[in-house]
């Protein structure tokens, strides 16, 4: 990897840390540059636009989460009920909380049509639906999307502190 790519990757990692710690409310070009320890001009030099930096960072976060889940859950296929329980349990852990919180911020902004979040939400959701489908024993049409919605709904309830009913395999969020 060349010096330019190394620096670009370093900036991306610092911006990712900033987004996971601070969320999307403080993501102006100057705030992102400060988080990356560089200038706003250097961000533009390496990424072209703030949106391109955000796009790359969000895609990297999503791919990293998939890799972490693969490491935790393994690659074997399972029933929809098993996958729902395993993914819900895994993504409800403290390790995934910053990513889950960021996801719901992205979804909120996407629902308002704000870019680059609307485009990224679709890309990330499609990637997760494909990931879920690859984990199912015998996927049926739309089953992966329905499972994604169920996991997302459970996580949303947990993030807002809503007590989960007794047939949920997890305890309510603290």
TIBA-662134 format. One line per 5 residues: their letters; for each residue x, y, z negated of N, C-alpha, C. Coordinates in Angstrom, 2 decimals. Each point is the difference from the previous one (the first is absolute). Example, Ala and Ser with C-alpha at 12.3 -4.5 7.8 and 13.67 -1.06 7.14 Angstrom:
BEGIN
AS = 13.19 -5.69 -7.80 -0.89 1.19 0.00 0.90 1.20 0.00; -0.35 1.05 0.72 0.82 1.19 -0.06 -0.77 1.09 -0.73
This chain:
BEGIN
XXXXX = 0.85 -1.18 0.00 -0.85 1.18 0.00 0.90 1.24 0.00; -0.33 0.98 0.82 0.79 1.21 0.12 -0.24 0.97 -1.14; 0.82 1.02 -0.05 -0.09 1.01 -1.06 -1.36 0.69 -0.01; -0.51 0.31 1.20 -1.31 0.66 0.11 -1.10 -0.91 -0.53; 0.03 -1.26 0.38 -1.03 -0.94 -0.47 0.11 -0.23 -1.50
XXXXX = 1.22 -0.05 -0.53 0.19 -0.15 -1.44 -0.62 1.18 -0.75; 0.26 1.20 0.49 -0.53 1.21 -0.65 -1.53 0.03 0.11; -0.51 -0.38 1.15 -1.44 -0.03 0.20 -0.65 -1.00 -0.97; 0.61 -1.16 -0.15 -0.52 -1.02 -0.91 0.07 0.50 -1.46; 1.08 0.66 -0.34 0.14 0.55 -1.35 -1.10 1.03 -0.28
XXXXX = -0.24 0.87 0.95 -1.06 1.01 -0.15 -1.35 -0.69 -0.15; -0.27 -0.99 0.84 -1.27 -0.72 -0.06 -0.19 -0.63 -1.38; 1.03 -0.62 -0.53 -0.10 -0.63 -1.33 -0.31 1.03 -1.09; 0.62 1.15 0.09 -0.24 1.06 -1.00 -1.41 0.56 0.14; -0.47 0.15 1.22 -1.37 0.48 0.22 -1.00 -1.05 -0.49
XXXXX = 0.28 -1.26 0.25 -0.87 -1.07 -0.50 -0.11 0.07 -1.52; 1.13 0.13 -0.66 -0.02 0.10 -1.47 -0.84 1.19 -0.43; 0.15 1.12 0.69 -0.79 1.20 -0.32 -1.50 -0.26 0.18; -0.37 -0.60 1.12 -1.42 -0.26 0.26 -0.58 -0.97 -1.02; 0.76 -1.03 -0.37 -0.50 -0.97 -0.98 -0.10 0.62 -1.39
XXXXX = 0.89 0.93 -0.33 -0.03 0.63 -1.32 -0.96 1.18 -0.08; -0.08 0.78 1.07 -0.77 1.24 -0.04 -1.31 -0.06 0.77; -0.14 -0.98 0.88 -1.19 -0.05 0.83 0.12 0.96 1.17; -1.12 0.29 0.60 -0.02 0.80 1.22 -0.30 1.48 -0.23; -0.26 0.38 -1.24 -0.38 1.40 -0.25 1.15 0.98 0.18
XXXXX = 1.23 -0.44 -0.21 1.15 0.90 0.14 0.91 -0.55 1.09; -0.48 0.07 1.24 0.79 -0.56 1.09 0.25 1.00 1.13; 0.12 1.25 -0.37 0.41 0.98 1.00 1.43 -0.28 0.42; 0.41 0.54 1.11 1.32 -0.28 0.55 1.11 0.38 -0.99; -0.18 1.09 -0.72 1.02 0.42 -0.97 0.07 -0.95 -1.19
XXXXX = -1.16 -0.45 -0.47 -0.02 -0.95 -1.12 0.64 -1.33 0.40; -0.30 -0.44 1.21 0.60 -1.25 0.48 1.51 0.15 0.17; 0.42 1.15 0.52 1.43 0.25 0.16 0.70 0.01 -1.36; -0.62 0.66 -0.96 0.59 0.04 -1.34 0.09 -1.41 -0.58; -1.06 -0.79 0.16 0.01 -1.38 -0.50 1.10 -0.82 0.67
XXXXX = 0.28 0.30 1.25 1.01 -0.73 0.76 1.40 0.58 -0.19; 0.09 1.10 -0.72 1.30 0.62 -0.23 0.61 0.61 1.25; -0.87 0.56 0.84 0.47 0.60 1.26 -0.85 1.23 0.30; 0.18 0.56 1.15 -0.79 1.17 0.40 -1.16 -0.42 0.89; -0.98 0.89 0.12 -1.13 -0.29 0.89 0.47 -0.09 1.45
XXXXX = 1.01 0.76 0.35 0.54 -0.06 1.37 0.61 -1.36 0.29; 0.66 -0.58 -1.00 0.60 -1.33 0.21 -1.09 -1.06 0.15; -1.10 0.16 -0.73 -1.12 -0.95 0.18 -0.51 0.05 1.43; -0.15 1.20 0.51 -0.46 0.17 1.38 1.04 -0.56 0.97; 1.26 0.20 -0.29 1.06 -0.54 0.85 -0.10 -1.52 0.08
XXXXX = -0.18 -0.66 -1.13 -0.01 -1.46 -0.03 -1.33 -0.60 0.45; -1.11 0.67 -0.27 -1.32 -0.61 0.25 -0.84 0.72 1.05; 0.36 1.20 0.38 -0.76 0.74 0.99 -1.12 0.81 -0.61; -0.83 -0.65 -0.81 -1.11 0.68 -0.67 -0.20 -0.58 -1.39; -0.67 0.75 -0.83 -0.36 -0.50 -1.33 -0.89 -1.24 0.14
XXXXX = -0.94 0.04 0.93 -0.89 -1.14 0.19 0.77 -1.27 0.37; 1.04 0.14 0.81 0.81 -1.17 0.37 0.69 -0.58 -1.23; 0.48 0.86 -0.89 0.61 -0.45 -1.24 -1.03 -0.70 -0.89; -1.17 0.58 -0.11 -1.09 -0.61 -0.78 -0.37 -1.35 0.61; -0.17 -0.05 1.33 -0.35 -1.25 0.67 1.02 -1.09 -0.32
XXXXX = 1.27 0.31 0.17 1.04 -0.99 -0.23 0.01 -0.45 -1.46; -0.17 0.94 -0.90 0.00 -0.34 -1.43 -1.18 -0.89 -0.37; -1.18 0.34 0.48 -1.19 -0.81 -0.33 0.07 -1.39 0.60; 0.50 -0.10 1.22 0.14 -1.32 0.63 1.02 -0.85 -0.76; 1.06 0.63 -0.46 1.03 -0.70 -0.77 -0.56 -0.50 -1.32
XXXXX = -0.79 0.83 -0.68 -0.63 -0.39 -1.27 -0.91 -1.20 0.22; -0.82 0.06 1.03 -0.93 -1.10 0.28 0.75 -1.29 0.32; 1.02 0.08 0.82 0.78 -1.19 0.35 0.72 -0.55 -1.24; 0.49 0.89 -0.84 0.65 -0.45 -1.23 -0.95 -0.71 -0.94; -1.22 0.49 -0.07 -1.01 -0.65 -0.84 -0.32 -1.39 0.53
XXXXX = -0.10 -0.13 1.31 -0.26 -1.32 0.60 1.14 -0.96 -0.30; 1.23 0.49 0.09 1.16 -0.84 -0.31 -0.02 -0.44 -1.46; -0.36 0.91 -0.90 -0.08 -0.35 -1.42 -1.08 -1.03 -0.26; -1.14 0.16 0.66 -1.07 -1.00 -0.16 0.41 -1.35 0.58; 0.68 0.02 1.14 0.49 -1.26 0.57 0.94 -0.70 -0.98
XXXXX = 0.86 0.75 -0.64 0.94 -0.58 -0.96 -0.75 -0.57 -1.22; -1.04 0.69 -0.44 -0.77 -0.46 -1.16 -0.92 -1.18 0.32; -0.64 0.06 1.15 -1.04 -0.97 0.32 0.46 -1.15 0.88; 1.11 0.15 0.67 0.45 -1.04 0.92 -0.72 0.11 1.33; 0.33 -0.90 0.88 -0.53 0.08 1.36 -1.11 -1.01 0.29
XXXXX = -0.33 -0.85 -0.96 -1.02 -1.02 0.28 -1.38 0.63 0.20; -0.80 -0.68 0.79 -1.38 0.47 0.24 -0.89 -0.48 -1.13; -1.08 0.73 -0.23 -0.89 -0.32 -1.10 -1.43 0.38 0.36; -0.92 -0.39 -0.87 -1.40 0.37 0.22 -0.17 1.49 -0.26; -1.12 0.52 0.47 -0.28 1.43 -0.20 -0.10 0.31 -1.49
XXXXX = -0.66 -0.88 -0.77 -0.15 0.24 -1.44 1.36 0.00 -0.70; 0.86 -0.93 0.37 1.34 -0.04 -0.60 0.79 1.26 0.36; -0.05 0.38 1.26 0.75 1.17 0.44 -0.52 1.27 -0.68; -1.32 0.12 -0.10 -0.59 1.16 -0.67 0.50 0.10 -1.43; -0.05 -1.10 -0.73 0.44 0.00 -1.39 1.50 0.31 -0.12
XXXXX = 0.81 -0.63 0.84 1.45 0.19 -0.07 0.42 1.43 0.38; -0.58 0.51 1.07 0.36 1.35 0.44 -0.50 1.04 -1.00; -1.20 -0.19 -0.52 -0.53 0.93 -0.98 0.87 0.00 -1.25; 0.38 -1.17 -0.47 0.85 -0.09 -1.18 1.35 0.67 0.25; 0.62 -0.33 1.10 1.33 0.54 0.30 -0.04 1.52 0.15
XXXXX = -0.94 0.50 0.75 -0.03 1.44 0.28 -0.54 0.81 -1.18; -0.54 -0.67 -1.01 -0.45 0.69 -1.19 1.13 0.19 -1.01; 1.16 -0.54 0.28 1.13 0.12 -0.92 0.58 1.41 0.04; 0.72 0.35 -1.05 0.62 1.32 -0.11 0.96 0.27 1.16; 0.63 -1.05 0.52 0.95 0.16 1.09 -0.66 0.62 1.24
XXXXX = -1.26 -0.35 0.24 -0.70 0.47 1.19 -0.84 1.26 -0.24; -0.16 0.42 -1.24 -0.88 1.13 -0.30 0.32 1.26 0.80; 1.26 0.45 0.09 0.25 1.21 0.79 -0.40 -0.15 1.48; 0.18 -1.18 0.56 -0.38 -0.23 1.40 -1.51 0.00 0.16; -0.70 -0.60 -0.96 -1.47 -0.03 0.05 -0.55 1.42 -0.16
XXXXX = 0.54 0.76 -0.93 -0.45 1.38 -0.18 0.22 0.82 1.27; 1.18 -0.17 0.60 0.30 0.72 1.23 -0.96 -0.41 1.11; -0.32 -1.29 0.09 -0.93 -0.48 1.02 -1.35 0.71 -0.11; -0.50 0.12 -1.24 -1.30 0.64 -0.15 0.06 1.49 0.32; 1.13 0.64 -0.22 0.16 1.39 0.45 -0.05 0.07 1.52
XXXXX = 0.69 -0.91 0.65 0.01 -0.04 1.47 -1.42 -0.19 0.53; -0.72 -0.93 -0.59 -1.37 -0.29 0.44 -0.89 1.23 -0.17; 0.15 0.69 -1.13 -0.81 1.20 -0.22 0.26 1.07 1.04; 1.27 0.23 0.30 0.34 0.99 1.02 -0.42 -0.46 1.40; 0.12 -1.30 0.25 -0.43 -0.55 1.29 -1.51 0.16 0.18
XXXXX = -0.74 -0.18 -1.09 -1.46 0.15 0.07 -0.39 1.43 0.38; 0.86 0.95 -0.28 -0.23 1.40 0.37 0.58 0.33 1.37; 0.58 -1.02 0.66 0.54 0.20 1.33 1.36 0.67 0.03; 0.68 0.08 -1.13 1.29 0.68 -0.05 1.11 -0.89 0.55; 0.79 0.59 0.86 1.17 -0.69 0.54 1.24 0.40 -0.78
XXXXX = 0.94 -0.86 -0.11 0.17 -1.28 0.67 -0.67 -1.17 -0.72; -0.81 0.31 -1.01 -0.55 -1.04 -0.86 -1.07 -0.83 0.68; -0.84 0.61 0.83 -1.04 -0.76 0.69 0.62 -1.06 0.90; 1.01 0.37 0.75 0.67 -0.96 0.89 0.71 -1.07 -0.81; 0.70 0.41 -1.05 0.73 -0.97 -0.82 -0.93 -0.95 -0.72
XXXXX = -1.13 0.47 -0.47 -0.95 -0.87 -0.69 -0.46 -1.14 0.91; -0.29 0.33 1.24 -0.43 -1.04 0.96 1.13 -0.99 0.26; 1.20 0.50 0.21 1.15 -0.88 0.26 0.26 -0.91 -1.19; 0.03 0.58 -1.19 0.28 -0.77 -1.21 -1.11 -1.02 -0.25; -1.24 0.41 0.13 -1.12 -0.94 -0.20 0.08 -1.15 1.00
XXXXX = 0.26 0.31 1.26 0.14 -1.08 0.99 1.14 -0.94 -0.34; 1.12 0.55 -0.45 1.12 -0.85 -0.40 -0.37 -0.91 -1.16; -0.73 0.53 -0.98 -0.41 -0.82 -1.13 -1.03 -1.06 0.39; -0.89 0.35 0.87 -0.99 -0.99 0.47 0.72 -1.12 0.75; 0.96 0.34 0.83 0.80 -1.03 0.68 0.77 -0.86 -1.00
XXXXX = 0.56 0.63 -1.03 0.75 -0.72 -1.02 -0.92 -0.98 -0.72; -1.19 0.45 -0.38 -0.97 -0.86 -0.68 -0.39 -1.16 0.89; -0.30 0.30 1.26 -0.41 -1.06 0.93 1.08 -1.08 0.13; 1.26 0.40 -0.01 1.10 -0.95 0.10 0.13 -0.87 -1.24; -0.61 0.40 -1.11 0.09 -0.76 -1.25 -1.20 -0.94 -0.20
XXXXX = -1.03 0.15 0.82 -1.21 -0.81 -0.17 0.13 -1.36 0.69; -0.54 -1.04 -0.65 0.03 -1.35 0.56 -0.70 -0.07 1.36; -1.25 0.42 0.02 -0.79 -0.04 1.23 -0.77 1.32 0.11; 0.68 1.04 0.48 -0.68 1.30 0.04 -1.20 -0.01 0.95; -1.06 0.62 -0.47 -1.20 0.18 0.81 -0.02 1.45 0.49
XXXXX = -0.79 0.29 1.03 -0.06 1.38 0.49 -0.37 0.97 -1.13; 0.74 1.09 -0.09 -0.22 1.07 -0.97 0.26 -0.39 -1.45; 0.40 -1.24 -0.26 0.23 -0.42 -1.37 1.16 0.77 -0.65; 1.05 0.21 0.74 1.15 0.72 -0.55 -0.38 1.44 -0.35; -0.77 0.65 0.85 -0.43 1.37 -0.28 -0.90 0.04 -1.24
XXXXX = -0.87 -0.99 -0.14 -0.87 -0.06 -1.17 0.82 -0.23 -1.27; 1.00 -0.85 0.09 0.87 -0.26 -1.14 0.79 1.26 -0.37; 0.49 0.70 1.01 0.72 1.25 -0.24 -0.92 0.98 -0.74; -1.23 0.10 0.41 -0.95 0.91 -0.65 -0.27 -0.43 -1.44; -0.07 -1.29 -0.24 -0.22 -0.49 -1.37 1.18 0.32 -0.90
XXXXX = 1.21 -0.24 0.48 1.19 0.32 -0.78 0.04 1.49 -0.27; -0.21 0.78 1.04 0.03 1.45 -0.13 -1.06 0.49 -1.00; -1.19 -0.56 0.06 -1.05 0.38 -0.94 0.37 -0.33 -1.44; 0.55 -1.17 -0.21 0.43 -0.38 -1.35 1.09 0.93 -0.51; 0.95 0.30 0.88 1.09 0.89 -0.41 -0.50 1.40 -0.31
XXXXX = -0.95 0.48 0.79 -0.57 1.32 -0.24 -0.65 0.04 -1.38; -0.77 -1.02 -0.33 -0.64 -0.05 -1.32 1.05 0.01 -1.11; 1.06 -0.74 0.19 1.07 -0.04 -1.00 0.70 1.36 -0.14; 0.30 0.63 1.13 0.71 1.27 -0.02 -0.81 1.07 -0.74; -1.31 -0.03 0.14 -0.82 1.00 -0.70 -0.39 -0.45 -1.41
XXXXX = 0.46 -1.21 -0.40 -0.23 -0.47 -1.36 -1.36 -0.63 -0.23; -0.69 -0.36 1.07 -1.31 -0.64 -0.13 0.18 -1.42 -0.53; -0.76 -0.38 -1.03 0.13 -1.37 -0.51 -0.46 -1.01 1.04; 0.82 -1.00 0.22 -0.29 -1.03 0.99 -0.84 -1.08 -0.65; -0.94 -0.58 0.75 -0.90 -0.99 -0.58 0.75 -1.29 -0.37
XXXXX = -0.64 -0.84 -0.78 0.66 -1.17 -0.59 0.39 -1.07 1.01; -0.60 -0.03 1.17 0.41 -1.04 0.97 1.20 0.41 0.84; 0.49 1.23 -0.22 1.23 0.44 0.65 1.16 -0.67 -0.70; 0.99 -0.50 0.73 1.10 -0.72 -0.63 0.93 0.89 -0.81; -0.21 1.29 0.01 0.90 0.92 -0.67 -0.68 0.71 -1.14
XXXX = 0.82 0.53 -0.89 -0.49 0.85 -1.09 -0.19 1.41 0.56; -0.85 0.79 -0.66 -0.16 1.40 0.45 1.31 0.77 -0.11; 0.10 1.04 0.81 1.21 0.83 -0.02 0.10 0.71 -1.34; 1.23 0.26 -0.44 0.22 0.72 -1.27 -0.36 1.46 0.14
